[in-house]
Amino acid sequence: MSARWSVAVLGAGAWGTALALTMWRAGYDAVLWARDGQLAQEITHAHRNSRYLPGVALDARLAARDDMAAVLVGADCVLAAVPAQSMRGVLAAAGEMLGPKVPVVLCAKGIERESGRLMSQVARDVLPENPLAALSGPSFAADVANGLPTAVTVAAHEGALAADLAARLSAPNLRCYSSDDLTGVEIGGALKNVLAIAAGATSGAGLGASAVAAITTRGFVEMRRIGTALGARAETLMGLSGLGDLILTCGSAQSRNFAYGLALGRGESLEGRPLAEGAFTAAIAARIARERALDAPITAAVTDMLEGRMTVQNAMQALLTRPLKSEAG
């Protein structure tokens, strides 16, 4: 790899744009791939992304292209920031243009709906030779884009790869910690989206801050239960990519998943709302819990609400009337 990295960022949404800006701050050359040619033109020439990051002035050096090959040529590292349900197709296309030694860092939080596979498993299916890692943690794209201090985790199965990428991807406003628990980091990032919908729905239904706190806390119990059953380490889920991200997304309408749940709780139409990954992840997470006989009532309730089988009030009543047991259970 060259001393001055060339970073290709796949996905010109809010998160991809924020990460590309951060790479420039870290001293690297970064270019965005956008599906939409008009958006690519706006980023490159008007230095703004009015669709996904309104009000944020972009670095004049940041360019976007709608030609993936042009973005990937000469790349030393790829940050994949497309939605989780699009990841397979995008990486399959990228794989035809990437060298086998170029590391790919997965920056989407979710579980593939059709297969139930984590993003690293999806990526391994289509990129069998490339080093893989994931970047996850409590981070709002607008905060990162505006240069506000943020800490995240960079994880890979190989600890040395995780440490190297964490050091390289850190920037003045972005502190990256490393982890070799890739499974734990990915599960924390995926499940917190589902739980944020639950917290938002509870708030939107006017059930009070105490109920939101209860949902968040008991939701974390479910995250640990499901995560450890899938091979995550408990200490990982207690860290930035688990508890940290859960705290952030369950307490602010700046979170797309919380905002989605808020609208759900208020009885508002969900048509045309910004993408909420938790809406895709909920059903597959509930299915995984059922198949493994894991107790995950909040995850199941979110699925029932999203599929119209239960109202927020009915879901909360069902949760409150479950058999009493020890909190440690």
C-alpha positions in Angstrom: 0.0 0.0 0.0 1.2 3.5 -0.7 2.0 5.9 2.1 -0.8 8.2 1.0 -3.8 5.9 0.8 -6.4 6.2 -2.0 -9.8 5.3 -0.4 -12.8 4.4 -2.5 -16.2 4.9 -0.7 -19.1 2.9 -2.1 -22.3 4.7 -1.4 -22.9 8.5 -1.4 -25.6 8.6 1.2 -25.1 10.4 4.5 -22.7 7.9 6.0 -20.7 7.3 2.9 -20.3 11.1 2.4 -19.3 11.6 6.0 -16.7 8.9 5.8 -15.2 10.2 2.6 -14.9 13.7 4.2 -13.2 12.1 7.2 -10.7 10.3 5.0 -9.7 13.6 3.5 -9.2 14.9 7.1 -7.0 11.9 7.8 -4.8 12.9 4.9 -6.0 10.4 2.2 -7.4 10.8 -1.2 -11.0 9.7 -1.1 -13.6 9.5 -3.9 -17.3 8.5 -3.7 -19.3 6.1 -5.9 -22.9 7.2 -6.3 -25.6 5.3 -8.1 -27.2 8.6 -9.1 -25.2 10.7 -11.6 -27.0 13.9 -10.7 -26.0 13.4 -7.0 -22.4 12.7 -8.1 -22.5 16.0 -10.0 -23.8 17.9 -7.0 -21.2 16.5 -4.7 -18.3 17.2 -7.1 -19.3 20.6 -8.4 -21.6 22.2 -5.9 -19.8 20.7 -2.9 -23.0 19.6 -1.1 -25.2 16.6 -0.7 -28.6 18.2 -0.3 -30.5 14.9 -0.4 -28.7 13.1 2.5 -26.6 15.8 4.3 -28.5 19.1 3.9 -26.7 22.1 5.3 -23.3 20.5 5.4 -20.6 22.2 3.3 -18.4 19.5 1.6 -14.6 19.7 1.1 -14.0 21.1 -2.4 -11.5 18.2 -3.0 -14.2 15.6 -2.5 -15.5 14.1 -5.8 -18.1 11.6 -6.6 -18.6 9.4 -9.7 -21.4 7.2 -11.0 -18.8 4.9 -12.7 -17.7 2.3 -10.1 -14.7 1.3 -12.1 -13.4 4.8 -12.1 -13.8 5.0 -8.3 -12.1 1.6 -7.6 -9.1 2.0 -9.9 -6.0 2.3 -7.8 -7.9 2.1 -4.5 -5.8 1.0 -1.5 -8.9 0.5 0.6 -12.6 0.3 0.1 -15.3 1.5 2.5 -18.6 -0.1 1.7 -21.3 2.2 2.9 -24.3 1.1 0.9 -27.5 -0.2 2.7 -27.2 -3.7 4.1 -29.8 -5.2 1.7 -27.8 -3.8 -1.3 -24.4 -5.0 -0.1 -24.3 -8.3 -1.9 -25.0 -6.9 -5.3 -22.7 -3.9 -5.0 -19.7 -6.0 -3.7 -20.3 -8.6 -6.4 -19.9 -5.8 -9.0 -16.9 -4.3 -7.2 -15.2 -7.7 -7.0 -14.8 -7.8 -10.7 -12.6 -4.6 -10.5 -10.8 -5.0 -7.2 -7.4 -6.6 -6.6 -7.6 -9.6 -4.2 -5.4 -7.9 -1.5 -7.4 -4.6 -1.2 -9.1 -4.5 2.2 -12.9 -3.9 2.2 -14.4 -2.3 5.3 -18.1 -2.9 5.8 -19.8 0.2 7.1 -23.5 -0.9 7.0 -25.3 -2.3 10.0 -27.7 -5.0 9.3 -28.5 -8.7 8.5 -29.3 -9.8 5.0 -33.0 -10.4 4.9 -33.0 -13.3 2.5 -30.2 -15.3 3.9 -29.9 -14.3 7.5 -26.2 -13.6 7.0 -24.1 -10.9 8.5 -22.4 -8.4 6.2 -19.0 -10.0 6.6 -20.5 -13.3 5.6 -22.2 -11.8 2.6 -19.0 -10.1 1.6 -17.0 -13.3 1.9 -19.5 -15.0 -0.4 -18.6 -12.6 -3.2 -15.1 -11.5 -2.3 -13.3 -14.7 -1.2 -9.8 -13.2 -1.4 -10.1 -9.7 0.0 -9.3 -8.9 3.6 -12.6 -8.0 5.4 -13.4 -5.7 8.3 -16.3 -3.8 9.7 -16.6 -0.2 11.1 -19.4 0.3 13.6 -20.2 2.3 16.7 -22.2 5.3 18.0 -22.0 7.7 15.2 -24.4 10.1 13.5 -23.4 10.9 9.9 -24.1 14.6 10.4 -21.8 14.7 13.5 -19.0 13.0 11.7 -19.4 15.2 8.6 -19.3 18.3 10.7 -16.1 17.2 12.4 -17.6 16.5 15.8 -15.7 14.0 18.0 -16.8 10.4 17.5 -15.4 7.0 18.6 -16.1 3.7 16.7 -14.8 0.2 16.5 -13.0 -1.4 13.5 -13.2 -5.2 13.7 -11.7 -8.1 11.8 -11.2 -11.7 12.5 -7.5 -11.1 12.3 -6.5 -8.8 15.2 -3.5 -7.4 13.3 -5.7 -6.3 10.4 -8.1 -4.7 12.7 -5.4 -2.8 14.5 -3.8 -1.6 11.2 -7.1 -0.4 9.8 -8.1 1.3 13.0 -4.9 3.2 13.0 -5.1 4.2 9.4 -8.8 5.2 9.5 -8.6 7.3 12.6 -8.8 11.1 11.9 -8.7 14.2 14.0 -12.4 13.8 14.8 -12.7 10.0 14.5 -11.1 7.7 17.0 -11.1 4.1 15.9 -10.6 1.2 18.4 -9.8 -2.2 17.1 -11.4 -5.6 17.9 -10.9 -9.1 16.6 -14.6 -10.0 17.5 -16.0 -9.2 14.0 -19.2 -11.2 14.8 -19.9 -9.3 18.0 -19.3 -5.9 16.4 -21.7 -6.7 13.5 -24.4 -8.2 15.7 -24.4 -5.2 18.0 -24.7 -2.8 15.1 -27.5 -4.8 13.5 -29.7 -5.5 16.6 -29.5 -1.9 18.0 -31.4 -0.8 14.9 -34.3 -3.1 15.8 -34.3 -1.9 19.4 -34.2 1.7 18.4 -37.4 1.2 16.5 -38.9 -0.2 19.7 -37.7 2.8 21.7 -39.0 5.2 19.1 -42.4 3.5 19.0 -42.7 3.6 22.8 -41.9 7.3 22.8 -44.2 8.1 19.8 -47.1 6.4 21.6 -46.6 8.7 24.5 -45.8 6.0 27.0 -43.2 8.0 28.8 -39.4 8.2 29.3 -39.5 5.5 31.9 -40.9 3.0 29.4 -38.3 4.0 26.8 -35.5 3.4 29.4 -37.0 0.0 30.2 -37.3 -1.0 26.6 -33.7 0.1 25.9 -32.3 -1.7 28.9 -34.2 -5.0 28.4 -33.4 -4.7 24.7 -29.8 -4.8 25.6 -30.4 -8.0 27.4 -31.8 -9.4 24.2 -28.8 -8.2 22.2 -26.5 -10.0 24.5 -28.6 -13.1 24.5 -28.8 -13.3 20.7 -25.3 -12.1 20.2 -23.6 -14.6 22.5 -25.6 -17.4 21.0 -24.2 -16.5 17.6 -20.6 -16.3 18.9 -20.2 -12.7 20.0 -18.2 -12.0 23.1 -20.1 -10.4 25.9 -17.5 -7.7 26.4 -17.8 -6.6 22.8 -21.5 -6.1 23.2 -20.8 -3.9 26.3 -18.6 -1.7 24.1 -19.0 1.0 21.5 -20.5 -1.2 18.8 -23.1 -2.7 21.2 -24.2 -0.7 24.2 -22.7 2.6 23.0 -24.5 2.5 19.7 -27.7 1.3 21.5 -27.6 4.3 23.8 -27.2 6.8 20.9 -29.9 5.4 18.7 -32.5 4.8 21.3 -32.5 8.3 22.6 -32.6 10.6 19.6 -34.8 11.3 16.6 -31.6 12.0 14.7 -31.5 8.2 14.4 -33.4 7.0 11.4 -34.5 3.9 13.2 -35.7 5.8 16.3 -37.5 8.3 14.0 -39.1 5.4 12.1 -40.3 3.9 15.4 -41.5 7.4 16.5 -43.7 7.6 13.4 -45.0 4.1 13.9 -45.9 4.9 17.5 -47.7 8.1 16.5 -49.7 6.2 13.8 -48.1 8.2 11.0 -47.7 6.9 7.5 -44.3 5.1 7.0 -44.4 5.6 3.2 -41.5 7.6 1.8 -39.6 7.7 5.1 -35.8 7.5 5.0 -34.4 4.0 5.0 -34.4 2.4 8.5 -32.2 -0.8 8.4 -34.0 -2.1 11.5 -37.2 -2.5 9.6 -35.5 -5.1 7.4 -33.5 -6.7 10.2 -36.3 -7.2 12.7 -38.0 -10.2 11.1 -34.7 -12.1 10.5 -33.5 -11.4 14.0 -36.8 -12.7 15.4 -36.5 -15.8 13.2 -33.0 -16.4 14.4 -34.2 -16.1 18.0 -37.1 -18.5 17.4 -34.9 -21.1 15.7 -32.5 -21.1 18.6 -35.2 -21.0 21.3 -33.9 -17.6 22.5 -36.2 -15.3 24.6 -36.4 -12.1 22.6 -39.9 -10.6 23.2 -39.0 -7.0 22.2 -37.5 -8.1 18.9 -40.6 -10.2 18.2 -42.9 -7.3 19.2 -41.1 -5.0 16.8 -41.6 -7.5 14.0 -45.3 -7.8 14.9 -45.8 -4.0 14.9 -44.0 -3.6 11.5 -46.1 -6.3 10.0 -49.3 -4.9 11.3 -50.2 -7.7 13.7 -49.9 -5.6 16.9 -50.2 -2.0 18.0 -47.6 -0.3 20.1 -50.0 -0.2 23.0 -50.8 -3.9 22.7 -47.1 -4.7 22.4 -46.3 -2.8 25.6 -49.2 -4.5 27.4 -48.0 -7.9 26.3 -44.4 -7.1 27.5 -45.7 -5.8 30.9 -47.9 -8.9 31.5 -45.2 -11.4 30.8 -44.5 -13.8 33.7 -42.3 -12.1 36.4 -38.8 -13.3 36.7 -35.3 -12.3 38.0 -33.8 -9.4 36.1 -30.7 -11.5 35.7 -32.7 -14.1 33.7 
